[in-house]
């Protein structure tokens, strides 16, 4: 379970990063 939660955390971080990148690209 610990590995699973770690993977989920990594996915959330990547999603947040990609979402922020998309927002920045739209503003530019």
C-alpha distance matrix in Angstrom:
0.0 3.8 5.5 5.0 6.3 8.6 9.9 10.6 12.3 14.3 15.4 16.5 18.5 20.1 21.0 22.5 24.5 25.8 26.8 28.6 30.3 31.5 32.9 34.7 36.1 37.4 39.1 40.7
3.8 0.0 3.8 5.4 5.3 6.3 8.7 10.0 10.6 12.5 14.4 15.4 16.7 18.6 20.1 21.2 22.8 24.5 25.8 27.2 28.8 30.4 31.8 33.2 34.8 36.4 37.8 39.2
5.5 3.8 0.0 3.8 5.5 5.0 6.2 8.7 9.8 10.6 12.4 14.3 15.4 16.7 18.4 20.0 21.2 22.6 24.3 25.9 27.0 28.6 30.4 31.7 33.0 34.7 36.4 37.6
5.0 5.4 3.8 0.0 3.8 5.4 5.2 6.2 8.6 10.0 10.7 12.4 14.4 15.5 16.5 18.4 20.1 21.1 22.4 24.4 25.7 26.9 28.6 30.4 31.5 32.9 34.8 36.3
6.3 5.3 5.5 3.8 0.0 3.8 5.4 5.0 6.1 8.7 9.8 10.5 12.4 14.3 15.2 16.4 18.4 19.9 20.8 22.5 24.3 25.6 26.9 28.6 30.2 31.5 33.0 34.7
8.6 6.3 5.0 5.4 3.8 0.0 3.8 5.4 5.0 6.3 8.7 9.9 10.7 12.5 14.3 15.4 16.7 18.5 20.0 21.2 22.6 24.4 25.9 27.2 28.7 30.4 31.9 33.1
9.9 8.7 6.2 5.2 5.4 3.8 0.0 3.8 5.4 5.1 6.2 8.7 9.9 10.6 12.3 14.2 15.4 16.5 18.2 20.0 21.0 22.5 24.4 25.8 26.9 28.6 30.4 31.6
10.6 10.0 8.7 6.2 5.0 5.4 3.8 0.0 3.8 5.4 5.1 6.2 8.7 9.9 10.4 12.2 14.2 15.3 16.3 18.3 19.8 20.9 22.5 24.3 25.6 26.9 28.7 30.2
12.3 10.6 9.8 8.6 6.1 5.0 5.4 3.8 0.0 3.8 5.4 5.1 6.3 8.7 9.9 10.6 12.4 14.3 15.3 16.6 18.4 20.0 21.2 22.6 24.4 25.8 27.2 28.7
14.3 12.5 10.6 10.0 8.7 6.3 5.1 5.4 3.8 0.0 3.8 5.4 5.1 6.2 8.6 9.9 10.6 12.3 14.2 15.4 16.5 18.3 20.0 21.1 22.5 24.4 25.9 27.0
15.4 14.4 12.4 10.7 9.8 8.7 6.2 5.1 5.4 3.8 0.0 3.8 5.4 5.1 6.1 8.5 9.8 10.5 12.1 14.1 15.2 16.3 18.3 19.9 20.9 22.4 24.4 25.7
16.5 15.4 14.3 12.4 10.5 9.9 8.7 6.2 5.1 5.4 3.8 0.0 3.8 5.5 5.1 6.1 8.5 9.9 10.4 12.2 14.1 15.2 16.4 18.3 19.9 21.0 22.6 24.3
18.5 16.7 15.4 14.4 12.4 10.7 9.9 8.7 6.3 5.1 5.4 3.8 0.0 3.8 5.5 5.2 6.1 8.6 9.9 10.6 12.2 14.2 15.4 16.5 18.3 20.0 21.3 22.6
20.1 18.6 16.7 15.5 14.3 12.5 10.6 9.9 8.7 6.2 5.1 5.5 3.8 0.0 3.8 5.5 5.1 6.1 8.5 9.9 10.4 12.2 14.2 15.3 16.3 18.3 20.0 21.0
21.0 20.1 18.4 16.5 15.2 14.3 12.3 10.4 9.9 8.6 6.1 5.1 5.5 3.8 0.0 3.8 5.4 5.1 6.0 8.5 9.7 10.5 12.3 14.2 15.2 16.5 18.4 20.0
22.5 21.2 20.0 18.4 16.4 15.4 14.2 12.2 10.6 9.9 8.5 6.1 5.2 5.5 3.8 0.0 3.8 5.5 5.1 6.1 8.6 9.9 10.6 12.3 14.2 15.4 16.7 18.4
24.5 22.8 21.2 20.1 18.4 16.7 15.4 14.2 12.4 10.6 9.8 8.5 6.1 5.1 5.4 3.8 0.0 3.8 5.5 5.2 6.1 8.6 10.0 10.6 12.2 14.3 15.5 16.5
25.8 24.5 22.6 21.1 19.9 18.5 16.5 15.3 14.3 12.3 10.5 9.9 8.6 6.1 5.1 5.5 3.8 0.0 3.8 5.4 5.0 6.1 8.6 9.8 10.4 12.3 14.3 15.3
26.8 25.8 24.3 22.4 20.8 20.0 18.2 16.3 15.3 14.2 12.1 10.4 9.9 8.5 6.0 5.1 5.5 3.8 0.0 3.8 5.4 5.1 6.3 8.7 9.9 10.7 12.5 14.4
28.6 27.2 25.9 24.4 22.5 21.2 20.0 18.3 16.6 15.4 14.1 12.2 10.6 9.9 8.5 6.1 5.2 5.4 3.8 0.0 3.8 5.4 5.1 6.2 8.6 9.9 10.7 12.4
30.3 28.8 27.0 25.7 24.3 22.6 21.0 19.8 18.4 16.5 15.2 14.1 12.2 10.4 9.7 8.6 6.1 5.0 5.4 3.8 0.0 3.8 5.5 5.1 6.2 8.6 10.0 10.6
31.5 30.4 28.6 26.9 25.6 24.4 22.5 20.9 20.0 18.3 16.3 15.2 14.2 12.2 10.5 9.9 8.6 6.1 5.1 5.4 3.8 0.0 3.8 5.5 5.1 6.2 8.7 10.0
32.9 31.8 30.4 28.6 26.9 25.9 24.4 22.5 21.2 20.0 18.3 16.4 15.4 14.2 12.3 10.6 10.0 8.6 6.3 5.1 5.5 3.8 0.0 3.8 5.4 5.1 6.3 8.7
34.7 33.2 31.7 30.4 28.6 27.2 25.8 24.3 22.6 21.1 19.9 18.3 16.5 15.3 14.2 12.3 10.6 9.8 8.7 6.2 5.1 5.5 3.8 0.0 3.8 5.4 5.2 6.2
36.1 34.8 33.0 31.5 30.2 28.7 26.9 25.6 24.4 22.5 20.9 19.9 18.3 16.3 15.2 14.2 12.2 10.4 9.9 8.6 6.2 5.1 5.4 3.8 0.0 3.8 5.5 5.2
37.4 36.4 34.7 32.9 31.5 30.4 28.6 26.9 25.8 24.4 22.4 21.0 20.0 18.3 16.5 15.4 14.3 12.3 10.7 9.9 8.6 6.2 5.1 5.4 3.8 0.0 3.8 5.6
39.1 37.8 36.4 34.8 33.0 31.9 30.4 28.7 27.2 25.9 24.4 22.6 21.3 20.0 18.4 16.7 15.5 14.3 12.5 10.7 10.0 8.7 6.3 5.2 5.5 3.8 0.0 3.8
40.7 39.2 37.6 36.3 34.7 33.1 31.6 30.2 28.7 27.0 25.7 24.3 22.6 21.0 20.0 18.4 16.5 15.3 14.4 12.4 10.6 10.0 8.7 6.2 5.2 5.6 3.8 0.0
